[in-house]
Amino acid sequence: MIKKFIDKLFGKSDSAESPSKRVPKSPFGKRHDIEFKDHGINVKLVDERAMDVVHVLKQAGFQAYIVGGAVRDLLVGLRPKDFDVATDATPEQVKSLFRRAFIIGRRFRIVHVIYGRGREHEVIEVSTFRAHMDSALAEQVGGNERTSKSELAGMKHAVHASGRVLRDNVWGPMEEDAARRDFTINAMYYDPETQVVVDYHNGIGDSKKKIVRMIGNPALRYREDPVRIIRAVRFGAKLNALGFKFEEKTAAPLKDMCGLLADVPQSRLFDEMLKLLQTGHSLASIAQLKALGMGTGIYPLLDVVVEMSDDPFLKLALQDTDRRVAEGKPVAPSFLLSCVLWADVRSGWDRRLKRNEPPMPALQDAIDEAFNARIGDVSGRGKLGIDMREIWTMQPRFEKRVGNAPYSLLEQPRFRAGFDFLRLRGQIGEIDPALGEWWEKFSTAYDDERHDMIEAIRETQQKKPQTPRARVKRADADGGRPANMAPALSSGSSPGDADGLELPLQEGDAAPAKKRRRRRKPASRAAEGQDGGSESPPSAGASPATGD
């Protein structure tokens, strides 16, 4: 009683009486509309197709904003590589507004709106505002997306027992959508028509302070979706050049929580690995992984990249990839991964060549060995693996520069990728750089110039001293007589009296005519063969032009 009287006497409010009675801070943050004069985004950096998606959705009566990393990049003056749009329209409503739109995904349903065709096409990703759901109230599933596919089919919000979200398709208001995003600098919404940025979690402030900070409890957010661990590394690498640093609480759990990635489908990890290496900051991403103590354990193929990042060939390939992205040129995952595994393929190939195995079969075996050891079933047997094989098997073909071989190689769909691979090999001294220069000139020359180049190579090869061809010897089935020695013929005899024996083949000789293999025995020996079956076929060692 006395304490209340004293508080009243000195004018203390009830709210100050106990901190527990203070109004709790909303988990959804507070909305702030930032005008152009405060954010300074250059609207000319916004892709016209992204603006068109926003315009169409708003014309139909929906809310629509450019969201995520694109807003972050625009704030620091960068031209975003990709544009995502967030809206309150459902996926079905979005799809109905665009001629070429496709609903994709099960765990997280979104719409891809397609502009253009072929290599020039662009995808604008449109997502619906998600509700902020309490994982404790969600339906729990024992397995992952693949093993529990049938069980998850009818669910909109489901989590694994570990807390990882398996389904997130419950729609809600924009403030809840912002709360369930990962980093504050990725949770801002930009309307290019009104040029207003909507910010709920001080993303603008963190952007100015150059801080990468997780919304909410970092450990809990990583547990909800462990892929955020890789995304954190990628954002850190990309923004490190601009001076951005991780907030201590955001970075602290990263290494210890890497074990959660074991439950993520391999296909998602593979895609995230490619994003690390193909967004123009591959070397910075590798440096970030090493700095955070996460060089191993995320994905087996990524472990190889980090382990071999100082290899001259791979380092040059990563630098070349970063350069192409910076110049706005396309990059193919097959090319980069063929560079990653080339050391394994080259080692296996050299080992087989030393055993005198034929070059092309040796190369194919080395490729199979590398796939089995490094890639397994993830993409190594699909289109990606086919493209990688073509790049590798082109390499010995570049050595053949006479006849029709150069023209045939030039017509290969993957010629440019194979040539770029050859060029990198020349830059590190693995092959003579002159070979790459020859192909560069040949690929851009006119027909008469190409003919002259091939003739020049042919004349040069003719002037070189020829190494005599070794005779191929094999044991004779009768008396061990060398196969390169014909039997002596008696006076007056003819070759046909030699009981079907043929003169030996030299290396490079043409195949014998089939009729000589099927010729009949002399009449004098016909009776002997009636009860002995047909004549034995030639041994496999006599097959010409196999190289075996």
C-alpha positions, 0 to 999 in steps of 0.5 A, a space after each residue: 500500500 505504501 509503495 503504491 502511494 509513493 509511486 502515485 505521489 511521484 507520478 509513476 505509471 502502472 506500466 513502469 511498475 512492472 516490466 512484465 506489464 509492458 506491451 510485448 513487441 510484435 513478432 511481425 515487426 512494424 511497417 515503415 513506408 520508405 519514400 524515394 528521397 530516403 532510399 534512392 533506388 534507381 528505378 531504371 535498374 528494375 527489369 521491365 518484365 518484373 515491372 510488367 508482372 507487378 503492373 498486371 497484378 495491381 491492375 487485377 486488384 491485387 497487391 504486388 511488390 518486388 521482393 527479396 534479394 532484388 530489393 537488397 541489390 537495388 538499395 546498394 546500387 547493383 543491377 539484380 540478376 533475378 527478380 522475384 515478386 510477392 503478391 496476395 494473389 494465390 498461385 491459381 489467380 496469378 497463373 490465370 493472368 499470364 499467358 505463359 505461367 506455370 505453378 511449380 513446387 510442392 513444399 513451397 508452391 510458386 508461379 514462374 512467369 516466362 518471357 521470351 524463348 530459347 536462351 533469351 527467355 527470362 523467368 519472373 518468380 511470383 510467390 504468394 504472401 505466406 502466413 507466419 505459422 507456429 511449427 509446434 501447431 503444424 502437422 508432424 511427419 516422420 520422413 522427408 519430402 521424398 519418403 513421406 510424399 503420399 503422407 504430405 500430399 494433402 497437407 498445407 503446413 507440415 514439419 519434420 520432428 526436427 523442426 524442418 518445414 516440409 510444407 509451407 502453403 498457408 497464405 496470410 498478410 504481408 506482415 506475416 510474410 515478412 516475418 517468415 523470411 530469413 534475413 532482414 535485408 531480404 525482407 523488404 518490398 518495393 513497389 516500382 510504380 509508387 517507388 515506396 519500400 515497405 520495411 518491417 524489420 529495419 532492413 533499410 537500417 541493416 543495409 546502411 550499416 552493412 549487417 547480415 542479420 537473421 529475423 528471429 532466433 537464428 538457430 530456430 530459423 536454420 532448423 526450420 530450413 537448413 538450406 538457409 545455412 548455405 544461403 547465409 554463406 552465399 549472401 555473405 560471400 556476395 556482399 563481403 566485397 561491399 563491406 557487409 559482415 554477419 551479425 555475431 548471433 547469425 554466424 555463431 550457429 552456422 558450423 554446428 548446425 551443418 549436420 541438419 543438411 543431411 536430411 535435405 534432399 540431395 537435389 536441393 543441395 545440388 541446386 544450392 551448390 550450383 548457386 554458390 558457384 555460378 552467381 559470380 562469387 564462386 571464389 569468395 564463396 569458397 573463401 567464406 566457407 573456409 573462414 566459417 570452418 565449413 569447408 567440408 560436410 555440406 555436399 560431397 561435390 562441394 567438398 571436392 571444389 573446396 579441397 581443389 580450389 588452389 588447383 591452377 585449372 579449377 581456379 582458372 575455371 572459377 575465375 572465368 565463371 565469375 567473369 562471365 557472370 559479371 559480363 552478363 554471359 550465360 554459364 552452364 553447370 556442365 562446363 563448371 562441373 567438368 572442370 571440377 572433375 577434370 583432375 580425376 578424369 585426367 588422372 584415371 585417363 593417364 593411368 590407363 594410357 600407361 597400361 597401353 589401353 586405347 585412348 578413347 576407351 581409356 577416357 570413357 572408363 576414366 569418366 565412369 570412374 570419376 562419376 561413380 566416385 564423385 557424383 553417384 546418382 545425382 545428375 551424373 546420369 542425366 542431361 548434365 552428365 551427358 554434356 560433361 561427357 561430350 566436353 571431355 571426349 572432345 579433348 582428344 578429337 581436337 588433336 585431329 586437324 586433317 581430313 573431315 575431322 575438323 569440320 565434323 567437330 565444329 558441327 557438334 552442339 557442345 563445340 564451344 564448351 569443349 573449345 573453352 575447356 581446351 583453351 583453359 587447358 592451354 592457359 595452364 600449360 597442360 597442352 600447347 596453347 597453339 592448338 587452342 589458337 588454331 581452333 579459335 582461328 579455324 572456327 571463325 575462318 571462311 571455307 577457303 581459309 579453313 581448307 588452307 589451314 587443314 592442308 598446312 597441317 597435313 603437309 607439316 605432318 607429312 614432313 615429320 619422320 614416320 615411326 615404322 608400324 609394329 607387326 601384330 603377333 599372335 600365337 598359332 593354334 597348331 604349333 606356336 608358329 608366329 602369326 606373321 609367318 606364312 607356312 611354306 608352300 610346296 612347289 606348284 602349290 597355290 595360296 588356296 592349298 594353305 588350309 585356310 591360313 591367311 597372311 597376317 594383318 599389319 596395324 592400320 591394314 584394311 579388314 579382309 573381305 568377308 568372303 575369305 572368311 567363309 571360303 569352303 575347305 578343299 574337296 580333299 578335306 571335306 570328308 574329314 570335317 563332316 563329323 567334326 562340325 563347322 570350321 572354327 571362326 577367326 580368333 578375336 585377336 585377328 579383328 582389324 582396326 580395333 586397337 586392342 
